[in-house]
Amino acid sequence: MSEFMRAIVQEVLKSNDHPARAKQELSEKRRETAQTKKAQELYRPNYQKLNKEKRLGSAAGSPPVKAEKKEKHSSFSKDPGSELVSKLQVLSLTQGIPSRQDTETHHRPERHNGDEPSVKSFGKTKCGFSVWLYSNLQPETMEWFHRPIPAKAVAVFASQVSSPGHLVIVQEWLAQNGDIKYFIQWDKNGQKPFLLELYHNDSSDLEAAIRTLFQTLNHQSEKKIKRFYIEQPGAWLLKQLEVSCTRESLAIIEGMSRYETIALLLPVSANLSKWNIRFKIEEGYFLLYGPHQHLSSCLPSVYKMLDGNLY
């Protein structure tokens, strides 16, 4: 108040020199002073009373009423534009709208190029096998194969022709790669395709292993008549061939029709029975099995007949 009176006295003293100008300036000064005073009187918080009510409210476990009134007064000084932005931010947080970056992080996990599913073709062997290697497979894609088991890589050997010679080669290969799981499909009558699926979690190890199988199949004889002799056939091979010859040897001759086989065995069937050698005739091949010593003694004469191109 003293400042206000001092300003009036100074303006009165100045009015002696410039009455009109001083009167105008005095009027403007009074108007500004009145506006300032009115703004100051608009809200004069009683801090002592507010603190008292705050303490009482805290003791009673409820928020003070005057604090809400203070927030209402202070809201008048906010910029409408900033208030609108603030409301929009609150709305975004309340609704839980994720940003584009967060969406890509949660729904599209980052993948390195080495983790992408891939397929490699090895071409065809001379005996007609097509070979593929599928790597970095996801669990859902394993359902596309014959055994939906947990695996990261699958190798496929497929041929339009089934033959027991394929089984012999596959059996030897599987015996050397016991950690690789497999599915095999073949037809003993040779009417359905031959299919071999190999499963492993390490695509590099699987690729190295199937290269050896590919080379073995590729180097298989291209002759019409093929011969295989297994001194101690495994249970898996015997099961596939549907033969029961425990602790016996097995000979497979493929590439001959059923009636060509009958013509070959008919003259020697009596001697085969004498040496306890049994046989099984299928379309496209036949089997001879019995004690190793007896079978190995009889086979040279059978092979000689085959080499003579009698059939």
GIURMO-V675716 format. One record per pair of residues at least 24 apart in sequence whose C-alpha atoms are under 8 Angstrom apart, sorted by sequence separation. I is the first residue (numbers start at 0). GAP is how many residues later the second one is. If there is no record, write none. Layout:
I_GAP + I_GAP
This chain:
130_24 + 131_24 + 161_24 + 162_24 + 163_24 + 226_24 + 227_24 + 257_24 + 260_24 + 130_25 + 131_25 + 161_25 + 162_25 + 226_25 + 227_25 + 257_25 + 260_25 + 129_26 + 130_26 + 161_26 + 179_26 + 226_26 + 256_26 + 257_26 + 271_26 + 129_27 + 130_27 + 161_27 + 162_27 + 225_27 + 226_27 + 255_27 + 256_27 + 257_27 + 128_28 + 129_28 + 161_28 + 224_28 + 225_28 + 255_28 + 256_28 + 128_29 + 129_29 + 160_29 + 161_29 + 224_29 + 225_29 + 254_29 + 255_29 + 42_30 + 128_30 + 160_30 + 161_30 + 224_30 + 253_30 + 254_30 + 127_31 + 128_31 + 160_31 + 161_31 + 162_31 + 223_31 + 224_31 + 253_31 + 127_32 + 159_32 + 160_32 + 161_32 + 176_32 + 252_32 + 253_32 + 159_33 + 160_33 + 251_33 + 252_33 + 158_34 + 159_34 + 251_34 + 252_34 + 157_35 + 158_35 + 251_35 + 146_36 + 157_36 + 158_36 + 250_36 + 251_36 + 145_37 + 156_37 + 157_37 + 249_37 + 250_37 + 156_38 + 157_38 + 249_38 + 250_38 + 155_39 + 156_39 + 249_39 + 155_40 + 156_40 + 172_40 + 248_40 + 249_40 + 155_41 + 247_41 + 248_41 + 263_41 + 154_42 + 155_42 + 247_42 + 248_42 + 153_43 + 154_43 + 169_43 + 247_43 + 248_43 + 153_44 + 154_44 + 244_44 + 246_44 + 247_44 + 153_45 + 244_45 + 152_46 + 153_46 + 248_46 + 151_47 + 152_47 + 168_47 + 263_47 + 150_48 + 151_48 + 152_48 + 168_48 + 150_49 + 151_49 + 152_49 + 153_49 + 150_50 + 151_50 + 152_50 + 145_51 + 149_51 + 151_51 + 154_51 + 165_51 + 259_51 + 154_52 + 152_53 + 187_53 + 154_55 + 167_60 + 164_61 + 230_61 + 164_63 + 170_63 + 170_65 + 170_66 + 135_67 + 134_68 + 167_69 + 166_70 + 132_74 + 163_77 + 130_83 + 164_87 + 128_88 + 163_88 + 124_89 + 164_89 + 126_90 + 163_90 + 125_91 + 126_91 + 162_91 + 124_92 + 125_92 + 124_93 + 125_93 + 126_93 + 188_93 + 189_93 + 125_94 + 187_94 + 188_94 + 189_94 + 126_95 + 187_95 + 188_95 + 125_96 + 163_121
